[in-house]
Amino acid sequence: MGSYTDDLRLTHLLADAADKISVARFRARDLQIATKPDHTAVSDADTAVEEQIRHMLGQARRRDAVHGEEMDDTGWAPRQWIIDPIDGTANFVRGVPVWATLIALMDKGQVRVGMVSAPLLGRRWWAAEAEGAYTGRSLIGAERIHVSKISKVSDAFLSYSSVDGWISSGRGQGFVDLMRDSGRTRAFGDFWSYMMVAEGIVDMATEPELKLHDMAALDIIVREAGGTFTNLDGEPGVEGPGAIASNGLLHDELVDRLGFVEVPDEETSIVIEPEH
């Protein structure tokens, strides 16, 4: 058993508590929704979940630091917990059952443990360093997961979140060309795209704009499933810009295709060539 086994077990307890809160608030008639300065939505469920996880960490790991999406960072330690209380808040507030709580542990700057819990999908995905990646409802009866072995983009399945941000990122044409050349594309979005990569259901996933709390848990689960997780420039880690996750066999080509291209302000259109 690895040195982070107890931390992984703790993430299941944290996820249990988070799921209880989020499921109870899903589609609640009195759900409170506000708009943050970055124009994204936040609900009372987001804040309640993060508060509960922080409270439990304060009891179980009081020396560790905590970084969350909705509240200020606390603590100063080599070990830092990363919380996204509800990844997919836009889905949550509209009644779409595809959302999850993301929990990760970084130690000395590297992600060591990751948990993604999507209660209305009836699934969790988790990983600890050097222990592999798993899915299931709990530690009991878990199934180990692995990425696919597809080696050509023309045969590969691409999942993404949306087209927003790709043009302004200077990588829009590359993204559109990748969509056109991929064997299949669907916008499953958010955490689900990356968990499907880890399970070998899809072969590659990418987004242009992500933050630490969006990526940390996804990173180690993809890597422990045998895949590769980098930023858009091909650099390992969860610092951005954006993210690319793949089965590894496709990764170098994806980085090349999504490379930054300087686009003059007056040229914001994307060319979509017809198929021959």
Buried (B, 14 or more C-beta within 10 A) or exposed (E): EBEBEEBBBBBBEBBBBBBEBBEEBBEEEEBEEEEEEEEEBBBBBBBBBBBBBBEBBEEEBEEBBBBBBBBEEBBEEEBBBBBBBBBBBBBBBEEEBBBBBBBBBBBEEEBBBBBBBBBBEEBBBBBBBEBBBBBBEEEEEBEEBBBBEBEEBEEBBBBBBEBEBBBEBBBBBBBBBBBEBBEEBEEBBBBBBBBBBBBBBBBBBBBBBBBBBBBBBBBBBBBBBBBBBBBBEBEEBBEBBBBBBBBBBBBEBBBEBBEEEEBEEEEEEBEEEEEE
